[in-house]
Amino acid sequence: MRKIRVLVVDDSMMFRSLLVKALNDDPALEVVAVAGDAYGARDAIIEHKPDVMTLDVEMPGMSGIEFLRKLMPQYPLPTVVISALNKSVFDALEAGAVDFVNKPSGLNNAQLAQFMRRELGTKIKIASTVKVGKLKTPQAVTKPVMADKAGPVQPENNNIRVIAIGASTGGTEATCTLLKGLGGDLPAILIAQHMPPGFTNMYAQRLNEQCRMVVKEAKHGDLVQPGVALVAPGDAQMKLIKGPDGRLAVDCRSTERVNGHCPSVDVLFDSVAAVCKNKAMGIILTGMGGDGSKGLLNLKNQGARTIGQDELSCVVYGMPKVAFDIGAVQYQLPLTKIPEKIYALLK
């Protein structure tokens, strides 16, 4: 089987060497070139034609984000960003990176190499399957009538109490695009996005700045309210619960991985199905694997409305495909058509 050809770009010679060894230890990967800055990376791309690039965000001369913005329109190359806990990683994803890996601190070289081989190696393999050229194709987003962002708003339709959204690879941008097409006049929204701890809080803040609704990282016991979107913390499973007074809230205590993920989309969807039954909506977006598919089927079987992102608009048509194949998806739509469908179902 042909190996995945990787270009490693990082300004630290020591870290480059560590990455090269860690990745070359994976029989499916082959590091074909390394570069210490964006200019060396450009030359290496032309000469070696890699399948995937790993990219440091902070580099001398030209940052990784600026490099991505210049590179992607001319040479769309699947890229996995390596970043410390920094909100600039979302700028990199917006610029066209497929995914990112959090560079952990406090590990010795052997532990770091093992982490990179496991975490980064897996994301490189996923990135190699992505057709990056279509990610930034301009599409008109259906713009519904939106309420001003002024905190919780009671929606006119009281049948749907919760809209649950799940996503993985490519989901940070997909969820952002979806929420930008919505107003603050909706039922409560709960979001499970596969993402490391720390980054989910920055992601929620970014969404809150860009969207009409209120968005925040969920905390255990947070009330679930119309007009407010809660993002599952990156180190907890988020479940919908009903208190003794009948009010809805979230439980964010468990850290056990489900389907290999924490947070898991299945955990969220199953809890929404148990609490809200037919008074809910489930939406599954781009991502690798099958997390969320069984939970979405559970929602559908309880009478909830279910939507899946279509193949053409997905970065990775994995999770939505599995959900569609098992009959969990009632409506399969391009990402930019989902806001319109949400409003139609609420009516």
N, C-alpha and C positions, 0 to 999 in steps of 0.2 A: 504494500500500500504506500502511495506517495506521502511523504512527510509534509507537514505544514511549514512553509518557509517563513521565518520570523526575522524582523528587523528590530533590534533593541536600541532605543534612543534614551540616553540619560547622561547628564553632565558629570556624574561621579564615576570615575574609572573603577573604583572598588565595587560599587553597586552594579555596574555593567557586568563585571566579571562574575559576580554572584548570580546575576540573572542568567547569563549565558550558560553557566554550569547547571543551574537548576532546570532550565528549559531543555537543555540538551540531554539531561537525564531521562526525559520523557521520550519514549520511542516514537511517539506520533509527531514530535516537533523537531525542527532543525533551525538553529540560529544561523542565518546566512550572512548577516552583517551587523555591525554596531556603529553608533554615531554618538558624539558628545554634544552636538548642537543641531539646530534646525537646518543649517546649511550642509552639514555632513549628512544629515538624514535625507535631504533632497537628492544629493548625489547618489547615495546608497539605493534609494528607491529606483532611480533611473537605471543604475547598473545591475542591481540584483533582482528587481521585480518581486519583492516579497509578497506573501499572501496576507500577512497581518503585521502591524507595527505596534510595539509597546512604547509608550511615550510619557516622559516626565513632564509635568506641568511647568515647573520652575526651571528655566534654562537661561544661560547668558545669551545676550544678543537679541534673540527672538524667543518669546515664551512659547510653550507648547500650544497654547490656545490660539495665539496669532498664527502659528505655523499651520494649525488645522484649518483655520479660516482661509488661508491662502492655498493650502494643498487640495482640499476637498473638491472645489469646483473644477480643478484641472486634472487631478489624479485621485479619484475616490478610493481610498485604501482603508479597509477595516482596521480600526485603531482601538486599543485598550489602554486607557490612561492609568498611570500609577501615581497616586497622590496621597499626601498626608491629609489629616482632617482639615479640609479647607473648602469653602464654598465655591472656589474657582473651578472645582471639578464639574459643576453644573454648567459653567460656561463652555467647558470642553465638550460636554455631551450635546449642548446646543449647537456647537460648531461642527458636530458630525461624528464624534467618537461613539463607538458602539456601547462601551461599558467602561467601568473603572474598578481598580483594586485599591483598597486602603493600605498604605504602607505602614505596617505595624511598628510600634516602638517597643524597646525593652526586650527584644529577642536577640539571642546570639546568632552567629552566622548560620549555624546548622539549622536552627529553628526557623530562621527567616527563609532559608533556601527551601525547606520543606513546605512552608506556607505559600511561597511563590509558585512552587511546582504544582501544588494542589489548587490554590485559588486562581492564580494567574493562568496556569496551564489550561484549566477548564474554560476560562473566559476567552482565551485565545482560540480554542477549538470551536466555541460557539461563534465567535466573531468571523472565523474563516468561512462560515456558511452564509454570511450576510452579504446581500448585494447593496453596497453602500451608496451607489450612484442614485438610487431612487429615494433615499432617506430625506433629502432636502428639496424634493420636487414641490414647487409651490402649488398649493391647493386652496381653493376658496373655502373658508370655514363658514358654515351656515350660522348666521348671527341672529339668534332669537331676541325677542324683546327682553331686556335685562333690567332688573331692579338695581338701584344704587346699593353699594356696599355699606350697609348700615346695621350690621349685626343680624341676629336671627329674625327671619320673616316667616310668618305662618303661611304656607302654601294654600292655594285655593282647593287643591285636590288633597283630601285627607286620607285617601285609600292607601297610597304609598307612604310608608313612614320612614323607610331607609333605602338609600341607594348604595350598594356595596360594589367597590371597584377593586380588581386585582390585576397586577402586572409584574413583569420581570424585565428581561433584557429589552432595552428600548422604551421601557415603560415610563421613565422619568419625563421624557419629552412627550410621549403619547398622552399621559395623564394631564400634563400641563396644557396641551392642545385641546383636550376634551373639556377641561374645566374653564378654559378661556371662552369656550362657546356657550357657557352656561351663566345664568345670573345668580343672584342671592335669593331668588324666590322659589327655592326648591326644598324638598325634604332633606333631612340630614344625610350626609355622605360619609362613608367609611372607606378608607383606602389601605390596602395591603400591597406594598411595593417591596420587592426583594432588595434590601439595601442594608449596609452595615450600620451599627449603632453610631450615633453622633451625626451622621449624614442626614438621617431622617428629619431631625429638627431643623437643619439648615434648608433641607428641601421644602419642608412645610412653610418656613418663612419666605422662601422664594415664591412659592405658589400664592401665598397670602398677598405678596406685593403685586403679583401679576393678574390675579383673578378677582372677580366681583364678589365672590363669597368670602366668608371668614375661613381661613385655613390654619390649623395648628397641629403640632405633634400631640398625639393622645397621651394622657396621663391616666393611670388607674383611677377609676371612679368618675371620670369626666362624664357629664350629662350629654346625651345625644340630642341635638336640637336642630330644627329646621334652619337652613341658611348657613350652617356650619359644617365644614369638612374636617374630619379627624384622620391624621396619617398615623398608621401603626408604628410604634417605636422600633428601631432596628434590632433591638435585643429582647423583644417580647412578642408573645402571641396576643393579638387583640381579638376579644370576643365581645359580642353584643349580649347584654344581660338586662333583665327587667327587675327593678327594685320592688320592694314590698308596697311602695306607694304607686306602682304602675309606671313610673318614669323609666325611660331607657337610659342606660349608661354603658361604659366599656370596662371590661376586665383586662388589664394588661400586666398580669403577674407572671404567667408561665414563660419560661425561656427554653422549653423543650423544643427541639427541631421536629417539624412534621414535613414529610416529603423532602427532607434535607434543608428546610428553610425555617427561619425565624425572623420576621413573621411569615406565616403560611397563609396563602389565599384560601385554601380549603378550610382552615380553622375559622377564618372570618365568615366565609359563606355559610358554613354549617351552622354557626351560631345565629346568623341572621335568619336562616331558614327555620330554626327552632323557635325563635322569639317572635318573628313577624309573619311567618308563613306566607300567605298570598299578598300581604301588604308590604312587599319589598320588590326591589329590582336589583339584579346582578349583572355586572358588566365585566367581561374578561378581555384583557388587552394583550398586546405583544409579549412574548416571553418563551424561553426554552423549557421543555419538559411538560409535565401534566398537572402541576399544582393548580388547584382551583377548578379543575374540570368536574370532579365528583361533587364538590360543593355546589357548583353551578347547577348540576343535574338535580341535586337535593332541593335547591331553590325552585327549580322548574316544577318538580314533583309536588311541591307544596303550593303551587299556584302562582308563584312569583313570575314577573316578566324577566326574561334573560336576553342579553345581547352579547355578541362576540365580534371582535374586530376581524375584518376580512384579510385574506392572504396578501393581497397587493399592497395594502397600507401598513402591514406589520413589518417591523425590523426582523423579528423571528416568528414565523407562523408555527409555533409549537403548542403553547397552552391553549390558544383559541381553536387550533385544529383538533386537539384531543377532545376538547369540550364539544366541538361541532360533531365529531365522528361518533361520540356516544349519545348524541341526541339532546345535549344540554342547552343548545343555543336555539332560541326561537327566531331571532333576527340577526343575520350576519351582515355587517355593514362596513364601508370604509370609515376610517377614524373620523373624518370631517363630517360625516352624516349622522354620527351617533348623537350629538347634542339635539339635533332636530327630532330624532326618534324618541329621545327621553321626554321632550316636551309633548310630543304626540301621545305617548303612552300615559303621561300625567293627565291629559285631558280626557 
